[in-house]
Amino acid sequence: MNAAPDVIVRLFTPADLIPCTEVERAVYGSGAYSTYFFRQLYDLFPRLLWVAEDRRMGKIVGHLCAAIGQGGQTGWMLNTAVLAHYRRQGVGRRLMEQGMAELRAAGVQRVLVTAEPENEAALRLYEKFGFQPVRLEPDYYGDGCDRLVLECRVMQAEVTQQEGS
Ligand SMILES: CC(C)(COP(=O)(O)OP(=O)(O)OC[C@H]1O[C@@H](n2cnc3c(N)ncnc32)[C@H](O)[C@@H]1OP(=O)(O)O)[C@@H](O)C(=O)NCCC(=O)NCCS
């Protein structure tokens, strides 16, 4: 379902650096990625950085960051963020569809993502794309919080949302 008809999903450009950083701060506060991070990720993986833009408001409202590990076999979903006002309208799903399609096209065999075990929204979203928990890593970021690592086997799972899931 697309309940946010004014929101388009497109590739990131350098003009989105500051708006994306602002979305990060709004969503993650002190845990936000910096402008430097976005710039360097764009230099490394220009097709793995996607934004959601409200065309009517002229505003970036979400983004997705992904990467590919050394050897090219493992993709990482680094971050999916949508401003609170735009959630539950299919924006995160549309960002994920693009990110997963790019990782698949790049030939990765699996995609990993981490999430807080109590982050219901993220876990349900990733589940829809075939991710399953593989382990719990204590103190993953050194902040005292544990993170679930979830995996999607790209060759075995459909990367687009399953009908009726
Ligand atoms: C996770 C996040 C990106 C989801 O974005 P979104 O645009 O609201 O997601 P969508 O509307 O596309 O939802 C897609 C599916 O995800 C699941 N989902 C999303 N939010 C959910 C919630 N609050 N509770 C339960 N399931 C949820 C549902 O299965 C949903 O499908 P449905 O609406 O048909 O039921 C958003 O909640 C967010 O930015 N959270 C804060 C940042 C964050 O935690 N990111 C993940 C880091 S690991």
The ligand as an SDF file (V2000), in Angstrom:
LIG
                    3D

 48 50  0  0  0  0  0  0  0  0999 V2000
   11.4070    0.9560   11.2400 C   0  0  0  0  0  0  0  0  0  0  0  0
   10.8530    2.0890   10.3770 C   0  0  0  0  0  0  0  0  0  0  0  0
   11.9560    2.4930    9.3760 C   0  0  0  0  0  0  0  0  0  0  0  0
    9.6150    1.5960    9.6120 C   0  0  0  0  0  0  0  0  0  0  0  0
    9.2450    2.6080    8.6910 O   0  0  0  0  0  0  0  0  0  0  0  0
    7.7310    2.7760    8.2050 P   0  0  0  0  0  0  0  0  0  0  0  0
    7.7420    3.7040    7.0510 O   0  0  0  0  0  0  0  0  0  0  0  0
    6.8600    3.1220    9.3480 O   0  0  0  0  0  0  0  0  0  0  0  0
    7.3860    1.2890    7.7340 O   0  0  0  0  0  0  0  0  0  0  0  0
    6.1950    0.8560    6.7600 P   0  0  0  0  0  0  0  0  0  0  0  0
    5.0260    1.7370    6.9290 O   0  0  0  0  0  0  0  0  0  0  0  0
    6.7430    0.7050    5.3880 O   0  0  0  0  0  0  0  0  0  0  0  0
    5.8390   -0.5820    7.3570 O   0  0  0  0  0  0  0  0  0  0  0  0
    6.1560   -1.7870    6.6640 C   0  0  0  0  0  0  0  0  0  0  0  0
    5.8510   -2.9410    7.5890 C   0  0  0  0  0  0  0  0  0  0  0  0
    6.7210   -2.9080    8.7300 O   0  0  0  0  0  0  0  0  0  0  0  0
    6.0070   -3.3280    9.8930 C   0  0  0  0  0  0  0  0  0  0  0  0
    5.9080   -2.2080   10.8380 N   0  0  0  0  0  0  0  0  0  0  0  0
    6.2830   -0.9160   10.6410 C   0  0  0  0  0  0  0  0  0  0  0  0
    6.0940   -0.2040   11.7550 N   0  0  0  0  0  0  0  0  0  0  0  0
    5.5790   -1.0520   12.6740 C   0  0  0  0  0  0  0  0  0  0  0  0
    5.1790   -0.8890   14.0120 C   0  0  0  0  0  0  0  0  0  0  0  0
    5.2700    0.2970   14.6530 N   0  0  0  0  0  0  0  0  0  0  0  0
    4.7180   -1.9800   14.6830 N   0  0  0  0  0  0  0  0  0  0  0  0
    4.6300   -3.1690   14.0700 C   0  0  0  0  0  0  0  0  0  0  0  0
    4.9890   -3.3850   12.7780 N   0  0  0  0  0  0  0  0  0  0  0  0
    5.4590   -2.3310   12.0980 C   0  0  0  0  0  0  0  0  0  0  0  0
    4.6180   -3.7240    9.4380 C   0  0  0  0  0  0  0  0  0  0  0  0
    4.6790   -5.0890    9.1170 O   0  0  0  0  0  0  0  0  0  0  0  0
    4.4570   -2.8720    8.1930 C   0  0  0  0  0  0  0  0  0  0  0  0
    3.5340   -3.3960    7.2970 O   0  0  0  0  0  0  0  0  0  0  0  0
    1.9740   -3.0050    7.4530 P   0  0  0  0  0  0  0  0  0  0  0  0
    1.8870   -1.5130    7.6340 O   0  0  0  0  0  0  0  0  0  0  0  0
    1.3820   -3.4780    6.1730 O   0  0  0  0  0  0  0  0  0  0  0  0
    1.5080   -3.7420    8.6660 O   0  0  0  0  0  0  0  0  0  0  0  0
   10.4150    3.3170   11.2570 C   0  0  0  0  0  0  0  0  0  0  0  0
    9.5470    2.8500   12.2630 O   0  0  0  0  0  0  0  0  0  0  0  0
   11.5650    4.0590   11.8940 C   0  0  0  0  0  0  0  0  0  0  0  0
   12.1670    4.9500   11.2850 O   0  0  0  0  0  0  0  0  0  0  0  0
   11.8800    3.7220   13.1650 N   0  0  0  0  0  0  0  0  0  0  0  0
   12.9370    4.4120   13.8900 C   0  0  0  0  0  0  0  0  0  0  0  0
   14.3010    4.0680   13.3400 C   0  0  0  0  0  0  0  0  0  0  0  0
   14.5740    2.5920   13.4590 C   0  0  0  0  0  0  0  0  0  0  0  0
   14.3820    1.9740   14.4960 O   0  0  0  0  0  0  0  0  0  0  0  0
   15.0930    2.0180   12.3330 N   0  0  0  0  0  0  0  0  0  0  0  0
   15.4930    0.6440   12.2810 C   0  0  0  0  0  0  0  0  0  0  0  0
   16.8610    0.5320   12.8010 C   0  0  0  0  0  0  0  0  0  0  0  0
   17.3040   -1.1800   12.9790 S   0  0  0  0  0  0  0  0  0  0  0  0
  1  2  1  0
  2  3  1  0
  2  4  1  0
  2 36  1  0
  4  5  1  0
  5  6  1  0
  6  7  2  0
  6  8  1  0
  6  9  1  0
  9 10  1  0
 10 11  2  0
 10 12  1  0
 10 13  1  0
 13 14  1  0
 14 15  1  0
 15 16  1  0
 15 30  1  0
 16 17  1  0
 17 18  1  0
 17 28  1  0
 18 19  1  0
 18 27  1  0
 19 20  2  0
 20 21  1  0
 21 22  1  0
 21 27  2  0
 22 23  1  0
 22 24  2  0
 24 25  1  0
 25 26  2  0
 26 27  1  0
 28 29  1  0
 28 30  1  0
 30 31  1  0
 31 32  1  0
 32 33  2  0
 32 34  1  0
 32 35  1  0
 36 37  1  0
 36 38  1  0
 38 39  2  0
 38 40  1  0
 40 41  1  0
 41 42  1  0
 42 43  1  0
 43 44  2  0
 43 45  1  0
 45 46  1  0
 46 47  1  0
 47 48  1  0
M  END
$$$$
